[in-house]
């Protein structure tokens, strides 16, 4: 396939992981690609920046043995249409996903978020848009970038977003498989050739690239950091020791701030730990979900628009 083409369900979805569980749902002005499987307590999976439902290819079926699992492509990612104007902030994503879950009549008992997906889950809880018993973060990205990157990364993303040619140029460059291999290697994870093929196709899609850049440009992790002390929902953080994207030390910083937070180490794995060793990660998630929770912390979510 040539670069510069957005994903097509007819063409690219034919061999997409867990395709038999896929459906498309219209909610909050977005056409969502959603996957549902399993039975038991409702568990929602939120992938990170630049990923898609493919990231849960091996993990979701394992979790489906114990939970009713719902996964979706985030707005603009994979096969989901872009977010409406002014809804690409962290608060906007939380509102959009809350509306999708409302449309599906899902009240998640647990939310599992990878990297930026955990930031969405925390924001949903803080903004009363979901009331899970526990949030489980896989290498959670909850703190602002450190050092000079705190200012330069968002600025670069903003500059690329306002350039209409940037997503297409970057997607064209993704045709070079070596670039994608280096990018995934920089996460500290080894996901094999098959996993790399999905990321290459995603990065060849200008719409997907634009959505990832928009997330980086418009998210306020400074505000999230300030709000973490208000998080009443228990937070379990599964942290890979070889993660090169989010420092494992960041979880300890979060643990000192969040009243009911815990850290579980995943030795020898990288940022995409759930794609490297789905069996181990699934066991940890099931164990964390079985831990007691404070029932008094539960409250009804509010679907009102973000301020």
C-alpha positions as CSV (number, residue, x, y, z in Angstrom):
1,X,0.0,0.0,0.0
2,X,1.2,3.5,-0.7
3,X,1.6,6.1,2.1
4,X,-0.7,9.0,2.4
5,X,-3.9,7.0,2.4
6,X,-6.2,7.1,5.4
7,X,-7.3,3.7,6.8
8,X,-10.3,2.0,5.1
9,X,-12.3,-0.6,7.0
10,X,-13.1,-2.4,3.7
11,X,-9.4,-2.5,2.7
12,X,-7.4,-2.4,6.0
13,X,-10.1,-3.8,8.4
14,X,-10.3,-7.2,6.6
15,X,-7.5,-8.6,8.8
16,X,-7.7,-6.3,11.8
17,X,-7.2,-8.0,15.2
18,X,-10.5,-9.1,16.8
19,X,-12.4,-7.9,13.8
20,X,-15.4,-10.2,14.6
21,X,-16.0,-8.2,17.7
22,X,-16.0,-4.8,15.8
23,X,-18.9,-2.5,15.3
24,X,-19.4,1.2,14.5
25,X,-21.3,3.6,16.8
26,X,-22.2,7.2,16.3
27,X,-21.9,9.3,19.4
28,X,-21.1,13.0,20.2
29,X,-20.5,13.8,16.5
30,X,-17.9,11.0,16.1
31,X,-18.2,7.7,14.2
32,X,-16.5,5.3,16.6
33,X,-14.8,1.9,15.9
34,X,-15.7,-0.2,18.9
35,X,-14.9,-3.8,19.9
36,X,-17.0,-5.6,22.6
37,X,-16.4,-9.1,23.9
38,X,-16.6,-11.4,26.9
39,X,-18.9,-11.4,30.0
40,X,-18.7,-10.2,33.6
41,X,-18.0,-6.7,35.1
42,X,-17.6,-4.0,32.5
43,X,-14.0,-3.1,31.7
44,X,-13.0,-0.4,29.3
45,X,-9.7,-0.3,27.5
46,X,-8.2,3.1,26.4
47,X,-5.1,3.0,24.2
48,X,-2.4,5.6,24.1
49,X,-1.4,8.3,21.6
50,X,-0.8,6.9,18.1
51,X,-2.2,3.4,18.8
52,X,-5.6,1.8,18.2
53,X,-7.6,-1.3,19.1
54,X,-5.0,-3.4,17.5
55,X,-2.8,-2.7,20.6
56,X,-5.2,-5.0,22.6
57,X,-5.1,-7.8,20.1
58,X,-3.9,-10.4,22.6
59,X,-4.8,-8.8,25.9
60,X,-8.6,-8.2,25.2
61,X,-9.5,-11.8,24.5
62,X,-7.7,-12.9,27.7
63,X,-9.5,-10.3,29.8
64,X,-12.8,-11.3,28.1
65,X,-12.6,-14.5,30.1
66,X,-13.3,-12.5,33.3
67,X,-14.9,-9.2,32.1
68,X,-17.1,-7.6,29.5
69,X,-14.4,-5.8,27.5
70,X,-15.0,-2.6,25.5
71,X,-12.2,-1.1,23.4
72,X,-12.4,1.8,20.9
73,X,-10.2,3.7,18.6
74,X,-9.8,7.1,20.1
75,X,-11.0,10.0,17.9
76,X,-9.1,10.3,14.7
77,X,-7.1,7.2,15.5
78,X,-7.5,3.9,13.5
79,X,-11.0,3.7,12.1
80,X,-12.7,6.3,14.3
81,X,-13.5,9.7,12.7
82,X,-11.7,12.8,14.1
83,X,-13.0,14.7,17.1
84,X,-15.3,17.7,16.5
85,X,-13.7,21.1,16.7
86,X,-12.4,22.2,20.1
87,X,-12.8,18.6,21.5
88,X,-9.1,17.5,21.2
89,X,-8.2,18.6,24.7
90,X,-7.8,16.0,27.5
91,X,-11.1,17.3,29.0
92,X,-12.7,17.0,25.5
93,X,-11.6,13.4,25.0
94,X,-13.0,12.6,28.5
95,X,-16.3,14.1,27.5
96,X,-16.4,12.3,24.1
97,X,-15.7,8.9,25.6
98,X,-18.3,9.5,28.3
99,X,-20.8,10.1,25.6
100,X,-19.8,7.0,23.7
101,X,-20.2,4.9,26.9
102,X,-23.6,6.5,27.5
103,X,-24.7,5.7,24.0
104,X,-23.7,2.0,24.7
105,X,-25.2,2.1,28.2
106,X,-21.9,1.1,29.7
107,X,-21.0,2.0,33.3
108,X,-17.4,0.7,33.6
109,X,-16.5,-1.1,36.8
110,X,-12.8,-0.8,35.7
111,X,-10.9,1.4,33.2
112,X,-7.6,0.2,31.9
113,X,-5.6,2.9,30.2
114,X,-2.2,2.6,28.5
115,X,0.1,5.7,28.6
116,X,-2.1,8.7,27.6
117,X,-5.2,6.4,27.9
118,X,-4.7,6.4,31.6
119,X,-4.7,10.2,31.6
120,X,-8.1,10.1,30.0
121,X,-9.4,7.6,32.6
122,X,-8.1,9.8,35.4
123,X,-9.6,12.9,33.8
124,X,-13.0,11.1,33.4
125,X,-13.0,10.2,37.1
126,X,-11.9,13.7,38.2
127,X,-14.6,15.3,36.1
128,X,-17.3,12.9,37.3
129,X,-17.7,11.4,33.8
130,X,-17.1,7.9,35.0
131,X,-17.2,6.1,38.4
132,X,-15.0,3.0,38.1
133,X,-14.1,0.9,41.1
134,X,-10.5,1.2,40.0
135,X,-8.4,2.7,37.3
136,X,-5.5,0.5,36.1
137,X,-2.7,2.3,34.3
138,X,-0.2,0.5,32.0
139,X,2.9,2.7,32.0
140,X,0.7,5.7,32.7
141,X,1.6,9.1,31.3
142,X,0.1,11.4,34.0
143,X,2.9,14.0,34.4
144,X,4.1,16.7,32.1
145,X,7.3,16.2,30.2
146,X,10.4,17.0,32.2
147,X,13.2,19.5,31.4
148,X,13.2,21.4,28.1
149,X,10.9,18.8,26.6
150,X,8.1,20.2,28.8
151,X,7.9,23.3,26.6
152,X,9.4,22.1,23.2
153,X,7.4,18.9,22.6
154,X,3.9,20.6,22.8
155,X,5.2,23.6,20.8
156,X,6.5,21.4,18.0
157,X,3.2,19.4,17.9
158,X,1.3,22.7,17.7
159,X,3.4,23.9,14.8
160,X,2.9,20.6,13.0
161,X,-0.8,20.7,13.6
162,X,-1.3,24.1,12.0
163,X,0.7,23.0,9.0
164,X,-1.8,21.2,6.7
165,X,1.0,19.4,4.9
166,X,2.7,18.0,8.0
167,X,0.5,14.9,8.6
168,X,0.7,13.9,5.0
169,X,4.5,14.4,4.9
170,X,5.0,12.4,8.1
171,X,2.7,9.6,6.9
172,X,4.6,9.5,3.6
173,X,7.8,9.1,5.6
174,X,6.3,6.1,7.4
175,X,6.6,4.2,4.2
176,X,10.2,3.7,5.2
177,X,9.8,0.7,7.5
178,X,13.1,1.4,9.2
179,X,11.7,4.6,10.6
180,X,8.8,2.8,12.2
181,X,11.1,0.0,13.5
182,X,13.3,2.7,15.2
183,X,10.3,4.5,16.7
184,X,8.9,1.3,18.2
185,X,12.4,0.2,19.4
186,X,12.7,3.6,21.2
187,X,9.8,2.5,23.5
188,X,11.9,-0.3,24.9
189,X,9.6,-2.9,23.6
190,X,10.0,-5.8,21.1
191,X,6.6,-6.5,19.6
192,X,7.7,-8.6,16.6
193,X,7.2,-8.1,12.8
194,X,3.5,-8.7,12.9
195,X,3.0,-5.9,15.5
196,X,5.2,-3.5,13.5
197,X,3.1,-4.0,10.4
198,X,0.0,-2.6,12.2
199,X,1.9,0.5,13.4
200,X,3.4,1.1,10.0
201,X,-0.1,1.1,8.4
202,X,-1.4,3.4,11.1
203,X,1.5,5.8,10.7
204,X,0.9,5.8,6.9
205,X,-2.6,7.4,7.5
206,X,-2.5,11.2,7.6
207,X,-5.7,11.3,9.6
208,X,-4.2,9.1,12.3
209,X,-1.0,11.1,12.4
210,X,-2.9,14.3,12.7
211,X,-5.0,12.9,15.6
212,X,-1.8,11.9,17.5
213,X,-0.3,15.4,16.9
214,X,-3.5,17.1,18.1
215,X,-3.4,15.1,21.3
216,X,0.2,16.2,22.0
217,X,-0.6,19.8,21.1
218,X,-3.8,20.3,23.1
219,X,-3.4,18.3,26.3
220,X,-2.9,20.1,29.6
221,X,-0.9,17.6,31.7
222,X,0.1,20.5,34.0
223,X,-3.5,20.8,35.1
224,X,-3.9,17.1,35.5
225,X,-0.8,17.0,37.7
226,X,-2.3,19.7,39.9
227,X,-5.6,17.8,40.1
228,X,-4.2,14.3,41.0
229,X,-4.5,14.8,44.7
230,X,-8.3,15.0,44.3
231,X,-8.5,11.6,42.7
232,X,-10.6,9.4,45.0
233,X,-10.7,6.4,42.7
234,X,-8.1,3.7,43.5
235,X,-5.3,3.8,41.0
236,X,-3.1,0.8,40.2
237,X,-0.1,1.5,38.0
238,X,1.6,-1.4,36.1
239,X,5.1,-0.1,35.3
240,X,7.6,-1.7,33.0
241,X,11.2,-1.5,34.1
242,X,12.5,-1.1,30.5
243,X,10.0,1.7,29.5
244,X,11.9,4.4,27.5
245,X,8.9,6.6,26.9
246,X,7.6,7.2,30.4
247,X,10.2,6.9,33.2
248,X,9.3,4.3,35.8
249,X,10.2,6.9,38.4
250,X,7.1,8.9,37.4
251,X,4.8,6.3,38.9
252,X,6.4,6.8,42.3
253,X,5.9,10.5,42.0
254,X,2.2,9.9,41.2
255,X,2.0,7.5,44.1
256,X,3.1,10.1,46.6
257,X,0.3,12.5,45.4
258,X,-2.7,10.2,44.8
259,X,-4.2,9.0,48.1
260,X,-5.0,5.4,47.0
261,X,-2.3,4.5,44.5
262,X,-0.1,1.5,44.1
263,X,2.8,0.5,41.8
264,X,3.4,-2.9,40.4
265,X,6.6,-3.5,38.4
266,X,6.7,-5.5,35.2
267,X,10.4,-6.6,34.9
268,X,12.0,-6.8,31.5
269,X,9.2,-5.2,29.5
270,X,9.0,-1.8,27.7
271,X,6.3,0.8,27.1
272,X,4.2,-1.6,25.0
273,X,4.3,-4.2,27.8
274,X,0.8,-5.5,27.0
275,X,1.8,-6.2,23.4
276,X,5.0,-8.0,24.5
277,X,3.5,-10.2,27.3
278,X,-0.3,-10.1,27.3
279,X,-0.6,-13.1,29.6
280,X,1.3,-11.5,32.4
281,X,-0.4,-8.2,32.0
282,X,-3.8,-9.8,32.0
283,X,-3.0,-11.6,35.2
284,X,-2.0,-8.4,36.9
285,X,-5.1,-6.6,35.7
286,X,-7.3,-9.4,37.1
287,X,-5.5,-9.3,40.4
288,X,-5.8,-5.5,40.7
289,X,-9.5,-5.7,39.8
290,X,-10.1,-8.2,42.5
291,X,-8.6,-5.9,45.2
292,X,-11.1,-4.2,47.6
293,X,-12.4,-0.8,46.8
294,X,-14.0,2.0,48.7
295,X,-17.7,1.7,47.7
296,X,-18.4,5.2,49.2
297,X,-16.3,6.7,46.5
298,X,-18.7,5.7,43.8
299,X,-20.9,8.4,42.3
300,X,-22.9,8.9,39.1
301,X,-21.1,10.4,36.1
302,X,-22.2,13.6,34.5
303,X,-22.3,13.9,30.7
304,X,-22.3,17.7,30.5
305,X,-19.9,19.3,28.0
306,X,-16.4,20.2,29.2
307,X,-15.8,23.8,30.3
